[in-house]
Amino acid sequence: MVAKCQVISLCRSLLRAGGKYPEYNIREYTKRRTLDGFRMNKNLTDPLKATEAYDEGKAQLEIVERALKVYLAYPPKTKNIMELKVQ
């Protein structure tokens, strides 16, 4: 069985990693996807399913961190409309 503190730590890590993206749309998508996933699995009582969900979350965290490294290495040349400053 996965401890509650481990689940909270995973959620925070996913939110923190998603918040590092410089683009607004990707930041909001990772935030929404993370919170939706944790809300969907909050009522799991079976230890096996809870462990599977936790392992899936850890895998998603690795994907987010790896994609962030690539995204920061090769940033897009144009800015998103949400990030343009009003003059």
Phi and psi restraints in degrees (value plus and minus 20) as a CYANA .aco file:
   2 VAL   PHI    -107.2   -67.2
   2 VAL   PSI     114.4   154.4
   3 ALA   PHI     -94.1   -54.1
   3 ALA   PSI     131.8   171.8
   4 LYS   PHI     -81.1   -41.1
   4 LYS   PSI     -58.3   -18.3
   5 CYS   PHI     -85.2   -45.2
   5 CYS   PSI     -52.3   -12.3
   6 GLN   PHI     -88.2   -48.2
   6 GLN   PSI     -59.7   -19.7
   7 VAL   PHI     -86.2   -46.2
   7 VAL   PSI     -64.0   -24.0
   8 ILE   PHI     -83.8   -43.8
   8 ILE   PSI     -60.4   -20.4
   9 SER   PHI     -83.1   -43.1
   9 SER   PSI     -60.9   -20.9
  10 LEU   PHI     -84.1   -44.1
  10 LEU   PSI     -63.8   -23.8
  11 CYS   PHI     -80.8   -40.8
  11 CYS   PSI     -67.1   -27.1
  12 ARG   PHI     -82.7   -42.7
  12 ARG   PSI     -60.2   -20.2
  13 SER   PHI     -84.0   -44.0
  13 SER   PSI     -61.3   -21.3
  14 LEU   PHI     -85.0   -45.0
  14 LEU   PSI     -62.9   -22.9
  15 LEU   PHI     -85.5   -45.5
  15 LEU   PSI     -60.2   -20.2
  16 ARG   PHI     -86.1   -46.1
  16 ARG   PSI     -63.5   -23.5
  17 ALA   PHI     -86.5   -46.5
  17 ALA   PSI     -60.4   -20.4
  18 GLY   PHI     -87.8   -47.8
  18 GLY   PSI     -50.3   -10.3
  19 GLY   PHI     -92.9   -52.9
  19 GLY   PSI     -31.9     8.1
  20 LYS   PHI    -101.9   -61.9
  20 LYS   PSI     -32.6     7.4
  21 TYR   PHI     -86.4   -46.4
  21 TYR   PSI     114.4   154.4
  22 PRO   PHI     -94.5   -54.5
  22 PRO   PSI     -40.4    -0.4
  23 GLU   PHI    -111.9   -71.9
  23 GLU   PSI     113.4   153.4
  24 TYR   PHI     -77.5   -37.5
  24 TYR   PSI     -68.2   -28.2
  25 ASN   PHI     -81.5   -41.5
  25 ASN   PSI     -61.5   -21.5
  26 ILE   PHI     -90.0   -50.0
  26 ILE   PSI     -60.9   -20.9
  27 ARG   PHI     -78.3   -38.3
  27 ARG   PSI     -68.4   -28.4
  28 GLU   PHI     -88.0   -48.0
  28 GLU   PSI     -56.4   -16.4
  29 TYR   PHI     -84.1   -44.1
  29 TYR   PSI     -66.4   -26.4
  30 THR   PHI     -85.4   -45.4
  30 THR   PSI     -57.0   -17.0
  31 LYS   PHI     -83.7   -43.7
  31 LYS   PSI     -68.4   -28.4
  32 ARG   PHI     -83.9   -43.9
  32 ARG   PSI     -63.9   -23.9
  33 ARG   PHI     -84.6   -44.6
  33 ARG   PSI     -59.8   -19.8
  34 THR   PHI     -84.0   -44.0
  34 THR   PSI     -71.1   -31.1
  35 LEU   PHI     -85.1   -45.1
  35 LEU   PSI     -58.6   -18.6
  36 ASP   PHI     -83.5   -43.5
  36 ASP   PSI     -61.8   -21.8
  37 GLY   PHI     -83.9   -43.9
  37 GLY   PSI     -61.4   -21.4
  38 PHE   PHI     -92.4   -52.4
  38 PHE   PSI     -55.5   -15.5
  39 ARG   PHI     -86.1   -46.1
  39 ARG   PSI     -57.9   -17.9
  40 MET   PHI     -85.1   -45.1
  40 MET   PSI     -54.0   -14.0
  41 ASN   PHI    -123.5   -83.5
  41 ASN   PSI      -8.6    31.4
  42 LYS   PHI     -89.7   -49.7
  42 LYS   PSI     -41.0    -1.0
  43 ASN   PHI    -121.6   -81.6
  43 ASN   PSI      -2.6    37.4
  44 LEU   PHI     -89.6   -49.6
  44 LEU   PSI     108.7   148.7
  45 THR   PHI    -133.0   -93.0
  45 THR   PSI     -43.7    -3.7
  46 ASP   PHI     -92.3   -52.3
  46 ASP   PSI     101.2   141.2
  47 PRO   PHI     -79.6   -39.6
  47 PRO   PSI     -54.8   -14.8
  48 LEU   PHI     -86.7   -46.7
  48 LEU   PSI     -65.4   -25.4
  49 LYS   PHI     -88.2   -48.2
  49 LYS   PSI     -56.1   -16.1
  50 ALA   PHI     -85.4   -45.4
  50 ALA   PSI     -59.7   -19.7
  51 THR   PHI     -87.0   -47.0
  51 THR   PSI     -60.1   -20.1
  52 GLU   PHI     -83.0   -43.0
  52 GLU   PSI     -62.8   -22.8
  53 ALA   PHI     -84.8   -44.8
  53 ALA   PSI     -58.8   -18.8
  54 TYR   PHI     -85.3   -45.3
  54 TYR   PSI     -63.4   -23.4
  55 ASP   PHI     -83.5   -43.5
  55 ASP   PSI     -57.9   -17.9
  56 GLU   PHI     -84.3   -44.3
  56 GLU   PSI     -59.4   -19.4
  57 GLY   PHI     -84.4   -44.4
  57 GLY   PSI     -60.5   -20.5
  58 LYS   PHI     -83.2   -43.2
  58 LYS   PSI     -60.4   -20.4
  59 ALA   PHI     -84.2   -44.2
  59 ALA   PSI     -60.6   -20.6
  60 GLN   PHI     -84.7   -44.7
  60 GLN   PSI     -56.3   -16.3
  61 LEU   PHI     -83.5   -43.5
  61 LEU   PSI     -62.8   -22.8
  62 GLU   PHI     -82.3   -42.3
  62 GLU   PSI     -59.7   -19.7
  63 ILE   PHI     -84.9   -44.9
  63 ILE   PSI     -65.1   -25.1
  64 VAL   PHI     -81.9   -41.9
  64 VAL   PSI     -65.1   -25.1
  65 GLU   PHI     -85.8   -45.8
  65 GLU   PSI     -59.3   -19.3
  66 ARG   PHI     -88.0   -48.0
  66 ARG   PSI     -62.9   -22.9
  67 ALA   PHI     -85.4   -45.4
  67 ALA   PSI     -55.3   -15.3
  68 LEU   PHI     -83.8   -43.8
  68 LEU   PSI     -62.0   -22.0
  69 LYS   PHI     -80.6   -40.6
  69 LYS   PSI     -63.3   -23.3
  70 VAL   PHI     -86.9   -46.9
  70 VAL   PSI     -63.1   -23.1
  71 TYR   PHI     -83.2   -43.2
  71 TYR   PSI     -59.7   -19.7
  72 LEU   PHI     -93.7   -53.7
  72 LEU   PSI     -47.9    -7.9
  73 ALA   PHI     -93.2   -53.2
  73 ALA   PSI     -53.0   -13.0
  74 TYR   PHI    -149.0  -109.0
  74 TYR   PSI      53.0    93.0
  75 PRO   PHI     -90.3   -50.3
  75 PRO   PSI     132.2   172.2
  76 PRO   PHI     -88.4   -48.4
  76 PRO   PSI     131.0   171.0
  77 LYS   PHI    -101.5   -61.5
  77 LYS   PSI     -42.1    -2.1
  78 THR   PHI    -126.0   -86.0
  78 THR   PSI     130.4   170.4
  79 LYS   PHI    -111.8   -71.8
  79 LYS   PSI     135.6   175.6
  80 ASN   PHI     -95.3   -55.3
  80 ASN   PSI     131.4   171.4
  81 ILE   PHI     -81.2   -41.2
  81 ILE   PSI     -48.0    -8.0
  82 MET   PHI     -92.8   -52.8
  82 MET   PSI     -39.8     0.2
  83 GLU   PHI    -121.5   -81.5
  83 GLU   PSI     -24.1    15.9
  84 LEU   PHI     -94.7   -54.7
  84 LEU   PSI     119.6   159.6
  85 LYS   PHI    -108.1   -68.1
  85 LYS   PSI     120.0   160.0
  86 VAL   PHI     -95.9   -55.9
  86 VAL   PSI     112.3   152.3
